[in-house]
Amino acid sequence: MPEQTERFSADWLSLREPVDHRSRSARVLAAARRWVAGRERLRIVDLGCGSGSNLRYLLPRLAVTQHWVCVDQDAALLARLVATAPDSSRLAELSARVGSLRSLDFIADIDPSTLVTASALLDLVSEAWLAELLTLCRRQGAALLVATTYDGRVGIHPKHPEDDWILAQFNTDQHRDKGLGPALGPDAASRLRQIAKTLGFRLHQDPADWQLDQHDREVASRLVAGWAEVVAQRLPSESGRVREWHRLRAASLAAGELLIRVGHQDLFLEPDCTWEHHR
């Protein structure tokens, strides 16, 4: 994704939200709905919640009274979330907590009535952080729903000879420390799967790819510019090469000729000793 720090701009979050929502896996959501079914209440802890995209997506789709705890380090984004929270009878409580995700102490009180969730977060965290999160969820009996996890697969049509080089450099950069240790980047979903299997979760996983066409020109433009910016910063000596690639791709976008597919995974983990994978 374009941002390479822990902080995400509000305009980018707003821009990508419709794409995120339409791309999410119906099969993974159905598994989460089955887990929720029959409960009188549900506590949802949303990690790295930003301006509330996960809240707006899940609230109308989970048929249960919901108590949300939204956690982010950006107070301005949290204020925006509270100000724009949906008016729904299902939202019994909304708590916004400003804090870093470096420590998971603030969710130590999760229990079997808790759904821990995150969107577009896991590729920014380290393996140690992820293992600690999954271990805590498993010990406390909480479920985990993670959406829109970038997996490194990108397709661009029509293809340009430099696409593979640009994207390989970008994916390598995704392992840079974003504040939570060496980032998992495109390996996040596969490492989550391995850790979940070791801990005995039941895992439901399905692709949630972005499919961008001429109707998504602004998102695609930001995406292509973000790739170019990351690679140019990573390899200053190749800045001319990167600029030329960006110029050609921007021209194709402006002409409505470019189609982009960005690979993401949605995953739902149930604290169950039976191992099962749906794909």
Residue, then its C-alpha position, 0 to 999 in steps of 0.5 A: m500500500p502507498e503508506q509506509t509508516e504507522r500513520f495513514s492519511a484520512d483521505w487515503l483511508s476514505l478513498r480505499e474504503p469502498v474498494d476494501h469493502r467490495s473486495r472482502s471475502a463473503r466466505v470468510l464473513a460467513a464463517a465469522r457470522r456462524w461463530v457469532a450466531g446465537r450470542e446475545r452480545l459480542r465484544i469487538v476489539d479493532l486493532g489499528c482501526g484508523s477512521g473506522s472502516n472495519l466498524r462500518y463494514l461489520l456492524p450491519r453484517l453481524a446480527v448481534t448486539q456489539h460493543w466496540v473497542c477501537v484502538d489506534q495511535d492516531a487521535a485525529l483518526l479516532a475522533r473522526l471515527v467517533a464523529t462518523a459512527p453509524d447510528s445503529s441499534r446493534l451498536a451498544e457501545l463504542s470506546a475509542r482508545v489512543g495507544s500504540l500497538r507495540s504492547l498487547d497488554f491493553i487487550a489482555d482482558i479478551d475472552p470467548s465473547t471477544l472478536v479481535t479484528a484488524s484490516a490492512l494491518l498484518d503486513l505491517v507487523s513482525e512475526a513475534w508480534l503476530a505470534e503474541l497476538l495469536t497466542l493471547c487469542r488462543r489462550q483467552g478463547a477469542a476469535l480473530l478476523v483479519a481482512t485485506t492482508y496484502d500478499g504480494r501478488v500484483g497483476i497489471h494489464p497491459k504489462h510493462p517490462e519494468d513492472d516485475w522489477i518495480l514490484a519486486q523492489f516494493n515487496t522487498d521494502q515491505h519487510r522494513d520495520k514499520g514500528l512493530g519489528p521487521a515487518l512480515g510484508p507479503d508473507a503475513a498471511s502465510r505466517l499467520r496460517q502456520i502459527a494458527k495451525t501450530l496453536g490449533f485454530r480452525l482457519h477460514q481463508d479466502p482471497a480478497d483481491w482488489q480489482l481496479d479498472q477505469h472506475d477506480r482511477e484515483v485509487a490506482s493512481r495513488l497506488v502506482a505513485g506509492w509504488a514508485e515513491v517507495v522504490a525511488q527512496r529505496l534505490p536513489s540511484e535508479s530514480g530516473r528509471v522509476r520516474e520513467w516507469h511512473r510516467l508511462r503507467a500514469a499515462s496509461l491510467a489517464a487514458g483508461e487503459l490500465l487494469i490492476r489486481v492487488g492480492h489480499q487475503d481475508l482470514f478468520l481464526e476460531p479457537d477450536c482444536t479442529w484444523e480446517h481450511h476453506r479456500 
